[in-house]
Structure formats: C-alpha cells, structure tokens
Amino acid sequence: MSGASLIFIIIYYVLIIIPCIGTAWLGAKMMNAVGQYPSKTPMIQMNLVVKLVFLEVVSFTLLLVFFKVLVAD
C-alpha cells in the first residue's frame, strides 16, 4: 500500500509543479520584455494574462481528471 501512496504523491507533485514552472517561465519572459520595451507594458501584460488563463485552465483540468480517476463512484 505504501507504493501506491508514493505514486499518488509523485503524480500530485508533478500536477502542481507544472503550473508553477510555467508561471515562473512566463514571468521571466515578461520581465525581459518589459525591460526592453517599457512603453508596451499594457500589451505585454494582456498577452501574458491570456497565457496564464490557459495555463490555469489546463492545470485545473488535469487536477480534476486526477481526482475523477482516483474517486470511484
């Protein structure tokens, strides 16, 4: 049984760390873009919001799928 719990922890950790890495990567790209083009800050931020919303929807969907697979009706 301990093997199953370890697999559960690893899968859950991967599902949580993917959006964190994606957010950090997008944030670093945004900071570089704002540093190069400070007058285009609103456009850069709006472009980033769309990508962050997409990332959030994908990560939430993966967590829901993970929950539905584990919870048997």
C-alpha positions as CSV (number, residue, x, y, z in Angstrom):
1,M,0.0,0.0,0.0
2,S,2.9,2.4,0.6
3,G,3.9,2.1,-3.0
4,A,0.5,3.3,-4.1
5,S,0.7,6.3,-1.8
6,L,4.2,7.2,-3.1
7,I,2.9,7.1,-6.7
8,F,-0.1,9.3,-5.7
9,I,2.3,11.8,-4.1
10,I,4.6,11.9,-7.2
11,I,1.7,12.3,-9.6
12,Y,0.1,15.1,-7.5
13,Y,3.5,16.8,-7.1
14,V,4.0,16.8,-10.9
15,L,0.5,18.2,-11.5
16,I,1.2,21.0,-9.0
17,I,4.8,21.8,-10.2
18,I,3.9,22.1,-13.9
19,P,1.8,25.3,-13.5
20,C,4.4,26.7,-11.1
21,I,7.3,26.2,-13.6
22,G,5.1,27.6,-16.4
23,T,4.2,30.7,-14.4
24,A,7.8,31.3,-13.5
25,W,8.9,30.9,-17.1
26,L,6.2,33.3,-18.3
27,G,7.0,35.8,-15.6
28,A,10.7,35.8,-16.5
29,K,9.8,36.3,-20.2
30,M,7.5,39.2,-19.2
31,M,10.2,40.9,-17.1
32,N,12.6,40.7,-20.0
33,A,10.1,42.1,-22.4
34,V,9.1,44.9,-20.1
35,G,12.8,45.8,-19.6
36,Q,13.3,46.0,-23.4
37,Y,10.0,47.8,-24.2
38,P,8.7,49.7,-21.2
39,S,6.2,51.7,-23.2
40,K,4.5,48.4,-24.3
41,T,3.8,47.2,-20.7
42,P,0.0,47.0,-21.0
43,M,0.2,45.0,-24.3
44,I,2.8,42.7,-22.8
45,Q,0.7,42.1,-19.6
46,M,-2.5,41.4,-21.6
47,N,-0.7,38.9,-23.7
48,L,0.6,37.3,-20.5
49,V,-2.9,37.1,-19.0
50,V,-4.2,35.1,-21.9
51,K,-1.4,32.6,-21.5
52,L,-1.8,32.4,-17.7
53,V,-5.5,31.8,-18.0
54,F,-4.8,29.0,-20.5
55,L,-2.2,27.5,-18.1
56,E,-4.7,27.7,-15.2
57,V,-7.5,26.0,-17.1
58,V,-5.1,23.2,-18.3
59,S,-3.8,22.6,-14.8
60,F,-7.2,22.7,-13.2
61,T,-8.5,20.2,-15.8
62,L,-5.6,17.9,-15.1
63,L,-6.3,18.0,-11.3
64,L,-10.0,17.3,-12.0
65,V,-9.1,14.3,-14.2
66,F,-6.7,13.1,-11.5
67,F,-9.5,13.4,-8.9
68,K,-12.0,11.6,-11.1
69,V,-9.7,8.7,-11.8
70,L,-9.0,8.2,-8.1
71,V,-12.5,8.5,-6.8
72,A,-14.6,5.6,-8.0
73,D,-18.3,6.0,-8.0
